Amino acid sequence: MMQNHSLDNLFKTLQLIALQDDLQIILTTLLVVLEQQNLNLALAEALHSAGVDLSFVDNPDVIQFFQYLRSSFKLLNERELEKATIQADYRKIIVVN
């Protein structure tokens, strides 16, 4: 009987460890997504403030540069970057009002 109880405790402990691992994976994924969004918005704002057209991001040399700089960064194309910028501006308006 004592051995059964120990096995149950071990099984519960292993389930908790697996759950913690799953939660860690989910949190890491969310952080990567948020970082990607923040980088894209920062890029859009930097290009806009410098007077650079968003089509800049469609240039193959620019795409290659960003791949060299950080291969995990997915550079949005002009249309996607415009959409992300509009959504961010909309959120700012909602928060301010």
C-alpha positions as CSV (number, residue, x, y, z in Angstrom):
1,M,0.0,0.0,0.0
2,M,2.8,2.4,0.9
3,Q,4.5,1.7,-2.5
4,N,1.3,2.6,-4.3
5,H,1.1,5.9,-2.5
6,S,4.7,6.7,-3.4
7,L,4.0,5.9,-7.1
8,D,1.0,8.2,-7.0
9,N,3.0,11.0,-5.6
10,L,5.8,10.5,-8.2
11,F,3.2,10.5,-10.9
12,K,1.7,13.7,-9.6
13,T,5.1,15.3,-9.4
14,L,5.9,14.3,-12.9
15,Q,2.6,15.8,-14.2
16,L,3.4,19.1,-12.4
17,I,6.9,19.1,-14.0
18,A,5.4,18.5,-17.5
19,L,2.8,21.2,-16.9
20,Q,5.5,23.7,-15.8
21,D,7.4,22.8,-19.0
22,D,4.3,23.4,-21.1
23,L,3.7,26.8,-19.4
24,Q,7.4,27.7,-20.0
25,I,7.0,27.0,-23.7
26,I,3.8,29.0,-23.9
27,L,5.3,32.0,-22.1
28,T,8.4,31.9,-24.3
29,T,6.4,31.8,-27.4
30,L,4.3,34.7,-26.3
31,L,7.4,36.7,-25.5
32,V,8.8,36.0,-28.9
33,V,5.6,37.1,-30.6
34,L,5.4,40.3,-28.5
35,E,9.1,41.1,-29.2
36,Q,8.5,40.6,-33.0
37,Q,5.5,43.0,-32.9
38,N,7.5,45.6,-30.9
39,L,10.4,45.4,-33.3
40,N,8.1,45.8,-36.3
41,L,6.4,48.8,-34.8
42,A,9.7,50.3,-33.8
43,L,11.0,49.8,-37.4
44,A,7.8,51.4,-38.9
45,E,8.1,54.4,-36.5
46,A,11.8,54.8,-37.3
47,L,11.2,54.7,-41.0
48,H,8.3,57.1,-40.8
49,S,10.2,59.6,-38.6
50,A,13.2,59.5,-41.0
51,G,10.9,60.1,-44.0
52,V,11.7,56.7,-45.5
53,D,9.0,55.0,-47.4
54,L,7.8,51.7,-46.0
55,S,8.5,50.1,-49.4
56,F,12.1,50.1,-48.0
57,V,11.4,46.8,-46.3
58,D,10.6,45.1,-49.7
59,N,14.1,45.7,-51.0
60,P,15.9,42.3,-51.3
61,D,19.2,43.8,-49.9
62,V,17.3,45.1,-46.8
63,I,15.7,41.7,-46.3
64,Q,19.0,40.0,-46.5
65,F,20.6,42.6,-44.1
66,F,17.9,41.9,-41.5
67,Q,18.5,38.1,-42.0
68,Y,22.2,38.6,-41.3
69,L,21.5,40.9,-38.4
70,R,19.0,38.6,-36.7
71,S,17.8,35.5,-38.5
72,S,14.9,34.9,-36.2
73,F,13.4,38.3,-37.0
74,K,10.6,38.1,-39.6
75,L,10.7,41.4,-41.5
76,L,7.2,42.3,-42.6
77,N,6.6,43.5,-46.1
78,E,5.3,47.0,-46.8
79,R,1.6,46.1,-46.7
80,E,1.9,44.1,-43.4
81,L,4.0,46.9,-41.9
82,E,1.3,49.5,-42.8
83,K,-1.4,47.3,-41.3
84,A,0.5,46.8,-38.1
85,T,1.2,50.5,-37.8
86,I,-2.5,51.4,-38.4
87,Q,-3.5,48.8,-35.7
88,A,-1.0,50.2,-33.2
89,D,-2.2,53.8,-33.9
90,Y,-5.8,52.6,-33.4
91,R,-4.9,51.0,-30.1
92,K,-3.2,54.3,-28.9
93,I,-6.3,56.2,-29.8
94,I,-8.5,53.8,-27.8
95,V,-6.2,53.9,-24.8
96,V,-6.0,57.7,-24.8
97,N,-9.8,58.2,-25.0
